[in-house]
Amino acid sequence: MVYDNVVRVESFIETSTRKASALFKFMQKPKQERLWMSGLEYLRNPQFWEDLLQEGVWLNDQHIDEAMYDIRKRVLQTEPNSSKYLLCDVQCCECFKWWKLGQKDLGLLGQYMSGELPIDGGKRKLDQYKGFISVLNIPSLVDPYVSVHWVTIRVDYRNTSIQVYDCNPRMKEATLKVIHHLCRSIDG
């Protein structure tokens, strides 16, 4: 079967869980009936997740933010008071990355510091955590087919360290450049 240029085989239904079967039925609906409201209060198009099933399609910031929101929500539901690290969205790191030392107006960064952001972040101020975990955009200078590369970072205030989780060693130079800039921004 073909839906929106994505091939689905019958074995997907036969061997899948109840949720996968429900997803398959949802995808069979006409496109106009498949709009959905995300947890981040955006109306997403029907192919928001489906497009990722196609060859050559990459995650974007919105996909990562939706996934981080879902993880954050689950952590807060299971352990509401024990979070040592805040799970941030992509925008948080972008705010730190572009904030200039000595800049008086914090802009959106101030909303992360005060606990207003990210959505469903628990409303605790950022300095009440041991640090934060986020996804950071790294401009790709190595691969002409990939404009941006994502790495996961863990910023630890107490140990004054940033751990980088990166699956692409070819991007090491570009990653280090962005991480060094981020270190200066966070330290300031």
C-alpha positions as CSV (number, residue, x, y, z in Angstrom):
1,M,0.0,0.0,0.0
2,V,1.2,3.5,-0.7
3,Y,0.0,6.6,1.3
4,D,1.6,10.0,0.6
5,N,4.5,8.4,-1.3
6,V,5.4,6.2,1.7
7,V,5.1,2.5,1.2
8,R,3.4,0.5,3.9
9,V,3.4,-3.3,3.9
10,E,0.8,-5.5,5.5
11,S,3.3,-7.1,7.8
12,F,3.6,-3.8,9.5
13,I,0.0,-4.2,10.7
14,E,0.2,-7.9,11.5
15,T,3.4,-7.8,13.6
16,S,2.9,-4.4,15.2
17,T,1.6,-3.2,18.6
18,R,-1.7,-1.7,19.2
19,K,-0.2,1.9,18.9
20,A,1.4,1.1,15.5
21,S,-1.9,-0.3,14.2
22,A,-3.7,2.9,15.4
23,L,-1.0,5.0,13.6
24,F,-1.5,3.0,10.4
25,K,-5.3,3.6,10.6
26,F,-4.7,7.3,11.3
27,M,-2.4,7.6,8.2
28,Q,-5.1,6.1,6.0
29,K,-7.4,9.0,6.7
30,P,-7.5,11.9,4.2
31,K,-4.8,14.5,4.8
32,Q,-7.2,17.2,5.9
33,E,-8.4,15.0,8.8
34,R,-4.8,14.2,10.0
35,L,-3.9,17.7,11.4
36,W,-2.9,17.3,15.0
37,M,-2.2,19.7,17.9
38,S,1.2,19.2,19.3
39,G,2.0,19.5,23.0
40,L,3.9,22.7,22.1
41,E,0.5,24.1,21.0
42,Y,1.3,24.1,17.3
43,L,-1.0,22.8,14.7
44,R,1.2,20.3,12.8
45,N,0.7,19.1,9.3
46,P,-0.3,15.5,8.6
47,Q,3.1,14.5,7.4
48,F,5.1,16.0,10.3
49,W,6.4,12.6,11.5
50,E,5.6,10.6,8.4
51,D,8.1,12.5,6.2
52,L,10.9,11.1,8.3
53,L,10.2,7.6,7.0
54,Q,11.4,8.7,3.6
55,E,15.0,8.3,2.4
56,G,17.1,11.5,2.6
57,V,14.7,13.4,5.0
58,W,16.3,14.8,8.1
59,L,15.0,15.9,11.5
60,N,14.5,19.6,12.0
61,D,14.4,21.8,15.1
62,Q,10.6,21.3,15.4
63,H,11.0,17.5,15.4
64,I,13.6,17.7,18.1
65,D,11.6,20.1,20.2
66,E,8.5,17.9,20.0
67,A,10.6,14.9,21.1
68,M,12.3,16.8,24.0
69,Y,8.9,18.1,25.1
70,D,7.5,14.6,25.2
71,I,10.5,13.3,27.2
72,R,10.3,16.3,29.6
73,K,6.6,15.7,30.2
74,R,7.3,12.0,30.9
75,V,10.1,12.8,33.4
76,L,8.0,15.4,35.2
77,Q,5.1,12.9,35.5
78,T,7.2,10.1,36.9
79,E,9.7,12.1,39.0
80,P,8.3,15.6,39.5
81,N,10.8,16.8,42.1
82,S,13.9,14.8,41.4
83,S,15.1,16.3,38.1
84,K,18.7,17.2,38.4
85,Y,19.0,18.5,34.8
86,L,16.5,20.5,32.9
87,L,15.7,19.0,29.5
88,C,15.6,22.1,27.2
89,D,14.5,22.7,23.7
90,V,16.7,23.7,20.7
91,Q,15.9,27.4,21.2
92,C,17.6,27.4,24.7
93,C,21.0,26.6,23.3
94,E,20.5,29.0,20.4
95,C,19.8,31.7,22.9
96,F,23.0,30.9,24.8
97,K,25.0,30.5,21.6
98,W,24.1,34.0,20.3
99,W,24.0,35.9,23.5
100,K,26.9,38.3,23.7
101,L,28.9,38.7,26.9
102,G,27.9,42.0,28.6
103,Q,24.6,42.2,26.7
104,K,22.0,43.7,29.1
105,D,18.8,42.4,27.5
106,L,18.5,38.7,28.0
107,G,15.5,38.4,25.7
108,L,14.3,34.8,25.5
109,L,17.3,33.6,27.5
110,G,15.8,35.4,30.5
111,Q,12.6,33.3,30.1
112,Y,14.7,30.1,30.4
113,M,16.6,31.5,33.4
114,S,13.3,32.4,35.2
115,G,11.6,29.0,34.4
116,E,9.0,30.4,32.0
117,L,10.5,28.3,29.2
118,P,10.6,25.6,28.0
119,I,7.0,24.8,27.8
120,D,6.1,22.3,30.6
121,G,9.6,22.7,32.0
122,G,8.4,22.6,35.6
123,K,8.7,26.4,36.3
124,R,11.9,26.1,38.2
125,K,14.6,28.6,37.6
126,L,17.5,27.4,35.5
127,D,20.0,27.9,38.4
128,Q,18.0,25.6,40.6
129,Y,19.1,22.6,38.5
130,K,22.5,21.0,38.4
131,G,22.6,21.9,34.7
132,F,20.7,21.3,31.5
133,I,20.5,18.9,28.6
134,S,19.7,20.1,25.2
135,V,20.3,19.7,21.5
136,L,22.7,22.0,19.7
137,N,22.8,22.9,16.0
138,I,26.2,22.7,14.5
139,P,26.6,24.2,11.0
140,S,27.9,21.5,8.7
141,L,31.1,22.5,6.9
142,V,32.0,18.9,6.0
143,D,29.0,17.4,4.2
144,P,27.4,19.5,1.4
145,Y,24.2,17.4,1.7
146,V,23.6,18.3,5.4
147,S,23.2,21.9,6.3
148,V,23.0,21.4,10.1
149,H,24.2,18.6,12.4
150,W,22.7,18.1,15.9
151,V,24.6,17.1,18.9
152,T,23.3,16.5,22.4
153,I,25.0,18.4,25.2
154,R,24.9,18.2,29.0
155,V,25.9,21.4,30.8
156,D,26.9,20.8,34.4
157,Y,27.1,24.0,36.4
158,R,28.7,22.4,39.5
159,N,31.5,20.7,37.6
160,T,31.7,23.6,35.1
161,S,31.7,21.1,32.2
162,I,29.9,20.5,28.9
163,Q,29.6,16.9,27.7
164,V,29.0,16.4,24.0
165,Y,27.3,13.4,22.6
166,D,28.0,13.3,18.9
167,C,27.6,10.4,16.4
168,N,29.6,12.1,13.6
169,P,33.3,12.3,14.2
170,R,33.8,14.2,10.9
171,M,32.0,17.2,12.5
172,K,34.5,17.4,15.4
173,E,36.1,20.7,14.3
174,A,32.8,22.5,13.7
175,T,31.4,21.1,17.0
176,L,34.4,22.2,19.0
177,K,34.1,25.7,17.6
178,V,30.5,26.1,18.6
179,I,31.1,24.4,22.0
180,H,33.9,26.9,22.8
181,H,31.7,29.8,21.9
182,L,28.9,28.3,24.0
183,C,31.3,27.9,27.0
184,R,32.2,31.6,26.9
185,S,28.5,32.5,26.8
186,I,27.5,30.3,29.7
187,D,30.5,31.2,31.8
188,G,29.8,34.9,31.4
